[in-house]
Amino acid sequence: MKNEVTKIIEKLKNHLTDCNNIIKKNENIKNGITKLKNDNENNIRKVVSYISTINKNKKETDLLLNESFKNLEINFNENESNINYKEYNFNSYNFFNSNILKENDKTLLISWLPNKPSKINLLFDTVREWDNASTFHDKCDGKCPTLVVIKSNTGYIFGGYVTSAWIPNNTNIKAQNSFIFSLNQRQKYYASSQSNSIINGGTRNNNTDNIMLKIGCCDIQIRHNCMSNNQNKTNCDKFSVPSTNILNGGNANFIVSNLEVFEINY
């Protein structure tokens, strides 16, 4: 009988030991859960703080962007590399209607103009209208100064600022202080001499061989039906450029993807 009691007592001790071990495990689990809860609460606080900071920064960024686009003027120094921002009102500029120009292209072109323009009007667009000579002259004759922007089928964007009015008489006309430009090169180029600063409005005739407009001699030459005619040229010889065909990436002939003409008002 004594042996049986002893055995029962030993079993009870073992069960008690097991219970104590389970209690310790539960305490450890409880402590782990409490720590995890505290960590999660801290992480949630951090996330909420991060979101608040992001929203605050976004509001500040939006305000800065709105102010920048509302009042922005870019003046380049002599090397045209350092940008200074001054008051500029873009609301009166129809550059925003351009299918060719990006925002940084617009600001760069405006910075190249001799004076601050009061208004810029889109006169002619080969994508929205016809790419023939008569339509060009209907829209652009007598307007000056004008800005011609061309995108070629090879993706190059170039053009010229013209200080004389377009006239359909197929005669070279002096256009002093005009310049041509390459937006891919981010450069403008003046004529090698004022006598070389010329334009030619071609004629109104709608035939394949007719020249619609020229800046320089053949520096920029656009023909009737320019969006299907591969006889458009950039063969620079009157304007001081690093290489003859730099405007169109080394290619003389090209097809026009789009051509836009803007009237500049000062």
C-alpha positions in Angstrom: 0.0 0.0 0.0 2.8 2.3 0.9 4.5 1.7 -2.5 1.3 2.6 -4.3 1.0 5.9 -2.4 4.6 6.7 -3.2 4.0 6.1 -6.9 0.9 8.3 -6.9 2.8 11.1 -5.2 5.6 10.9 -7.8 3.1 11.1 -10.6 1.5 14.2 -9.0 4.9 15.8 -8.7 5.6 15.1 -12.3 2.2 16.6 -13.3 2.9 19.6 -11.1 6.3 20.0 -12.9 4.6 19.8 -16.3 2.0 22.3 -15.2 4.7 24.7 -14.1 6.5 24.3 -17.4 3.3 25.0 -19.3 2.6 28.1 -17.1 6.1 29.4 -17.9 5.6 28.8 -21.6 2.3 30.6 -21.5 4.0 33.5 -19.7 6.6 33.6 -22.4 3.9 33.5 -25.1 2.0 36.3 -23.3 5.1 38.4 -23.0 5.8 37.8 -26.7 2.3 38.8 -27.6 2.6 42.0 -25.5 5.9 42.9 -27.1 4.5 42.2 -30.6 1.5 44.4 -29.8 3.7 47.2 -28.6 6.0 46.9 -31.6 2.9 47.0 -33.9 1.6 50.1 -32.2 5.0 51.8 -32.6 5.1 50.8 -36.2 1.6 52.1 -36.8 2.6 55.4 -35.2 5.6 55.5 -37.5 3.6 54.8 -40.6 1.0 57.4 -39.6 3.8 59.9 -39.1 5.4 59.0 -42.5 2.0 59.4 -44.2 1.5 62.8 -42.6 5.0 63.9 -43.7 4.4 62.7 -47.2 1.1 64.6 -47.4 2.7 67.7 -46.1 5.6 67.5 -48.5 3.1 66.8 -51.4 1.1 70.0 -50.6 4.3 72.0 -50.4 5.5 70.6 -53.7 2.2 71.2 -55.4 2.3 74.8 -54.2 5.8 75.3 -55.5 5.0 73.7 -58.9 1.9 75.9 -59.3 3.8 79.0 -58.5 6.7 78.0 -60.8 4.4 77.4 -63.8 2.3 80.5 -63.1 5.2 82.9 -62.8 8.2 81.6 -64.7 10.7 83.2 -67.0 14.0 81.6 -67.9 17.0 83.9 -68.8 20.2 82.2 -69.9 23.6 83.7 -69.3 26.0 84.1 -72.2 26.6 80.3 -72.4 22.9 79.6 -72.0 23.6 77.1 -69.3 22.6 78.8 -66.0 18.9 79.4 -65.6 17.4 82.4 -63.6 13.7 82.4 -62.9 11.7 85.7 -63.1 8.1 86.6 -63.5 6.5 85.0 -66.6 2.8 84.7 -67.5 2.3 81.6 -69.6 -1.5 82.0 -69.8 -1.2 84.2 -72.9 1.1 81.7 -74.8 -0.4 79.2 -77.1 2.7 77.1 -76.8 0.5 74.9 -74.7 -1.3 73.9 -77.9 1.8 72.5 -79.4 1.9 68.8 -80.4 5.7 69.0 -80.7 7.1 70.9 -77.8 7.6 69.7 -74.2 7.5 72.1 -71.3 11.3 72.4 -71.1 11.4 73.1 -74.9 8.9 75.9 -74.5 10.8 77.6 -71.8 14.1 77.3 -73.6 12.7 78.8 -76.8 11.2 81.7 -74.9 14.5 82.3 -73.3 16.2 82.6 -76.8 13.8 85.3 -78.0 15.3 88.9 -78.0 12.6 90.3 -75.7 9.9 89.1 -73.4 6.8 88.3 -75.6 3.4 89.5 -74.5 1.6 86.8 -76.6 2.4 83.8 -78.7 -0.2 82.6 -81.2 -0.3 79.2 -83.1 -0.8 80.1 -86.7 -0.2 76.9 -88.6 -0.1 73.2 -87.8 0.4 70.5 -90.4 -1.2 67.8 -88.2 -4.4 69.8 -87.5 -4.5 71.4 -91.0 -3.2 70.7 -94.5 0.6 70.4 -95.2 0.3 72.3 -98.5 1.9 75.6 -99.5 -1.4 77.6 -100.1 -2.7 76.8 -96.5 0.7 77.8 -95.0 0.5 81.2 -96.8 -3.2 81.7 -96.0 -2.3 81.3 -92.3 1.2 82.9 -92.1 1.6 85.6 -94.8 2.4 89.0 -93.4 3.0 87.7 -89.9 6.3 88.5 -88.1 8.2 87.7 -86.2 7.4 84.0 -86.3 8.8 80.8 -84.8 8.9 77.7 -87.0 9.1 74.4 -85.2 9.7 71.2 -87.2 9.7 67.5 -86.1 11.2 65.2 -88.7 10.3 61.6 -89.3 13.6 60.6 -87.6 12.5 62.3 -84.4 14.7 65.4 -84.5 13.1 68.8 -83.5 14.5 72.0 -85.0 13.4 75.2 -86.6 14.0 78.9 -86.8 13.0 82.3 -85.4 12.2 84.6 -88.4 12.2 88.4 -88.1 10.6 89.2 -91.6 7.1 88.4 -92.9 6.5 85.5 -95.1 5.6 86.5 -98.7 4.8 84.0 -101.5 7.0 85.6 -104.2 9.9 83.0 -104.3 12.4 85.8 -103.5 15.1 85.9 -100.8 14.3 88.5 -98.2 16.6 89.8 -95.6 15.6 88.8 -92.0 18.3 90.3 -89.8 18.9 88.7 -86.4 16.9 85.6 -87.3 18.3 82.3 -86.0 17.9 78.6 -86.5 17.9 76.1 -83.6 18.2 72.5 -82.6 16.2 71.3 -79.6 18.1 68.0 -79.6 21.4 70.0 -79.3 19.8 72.7 -77.1 21.5 75.3 -79.2 20.6 78.3 -81.5 22.7 79.4 -84.4 22.9 82.8 -86.1 23.8 83.5 -89.7 27.5 83.8 -90.5 26.8 87.4 -91.6 23.7 89.6 -91.7 23.6 89.3 -95.5 23.1 85.5 -95.0 20.2 86.0 -92.7 17.5 85.5 -95.3 14.2 83.7 -95.8 12.2 82.7 -98.8 8.4 82.1 -98.8 8.4 80.1 -102.1 5.0 80.3 -103.8 1.4 79.4 -103.2 1.5 76.7 -105.9 0.5 73.3 -104.7 2.8 71.1 -106.6 5.4 68.6 -105.4 8.5 70.6 -106.4 7.3 73.9 -104.9 9.1 75.3 -102.0 6.8 76.3 -99.1 9.4 78.1 -97.0 13.1 78.4 -96.6 15.3 79.8 -93.8 18.8 80.6 -95.1 19.5 79.1 -98.5 18.9 75.4 -97.8 19.6 75.6 -94.1 16.0 74.7 -93.6 13.9 74.0 -96.8 10.3 72.8 -96.6 8.3 71.7 -99.7 4.6 71.4 -100.5 3.1 68.2 -99.1 6.0 68.2 -96.6 4.5 65.2 -94.6 4.9 62.9 -97.6 7.6 64.7 -99.6 11.2 63.5 -98.8 12.7 66.5 -100.5 12.6 68.6 -97.4 16.2 69.6 -96.5 18.5 70.8 -93.7 21.7 71.6 -95.6 23.1 74.4 -93.5 25.5 76.8 -95.3 24.3 80.3 -94.3 24.1 79.8 -90.5 27.0 79.0 -88.3 26.5 75.4 -87.2 29.1 72.8 -86.2 28.2 70.5 -89.1 26.1 70.9 -92.2 23.3 68.5 -91.3 23.4 68.8 -87.5 19.7 69.8 -87.3 18.4 66.5 -88.4 21.1 64.2 -86.9 23.4 64.2 -90.0 20.6 63.5 -92.5 20.0 66.1 -95.2 16.7 65.0 -96.5 13.7 64.2 -94.4 9.9 63.9 -94.2 8.1 66.2 -91.8 6.2 64.5 -89.0 4.7 67.9 -87.9 5.4 71.5 -88.6 4.0 74.4 -86.4 4.3 78.1 -86.9 3.8 80.6 -84.1 3.4 84.4 -84.2 5.4 86.2 -81.6 4.0 89.5 -80.2 6.1 91.8 -78.1 
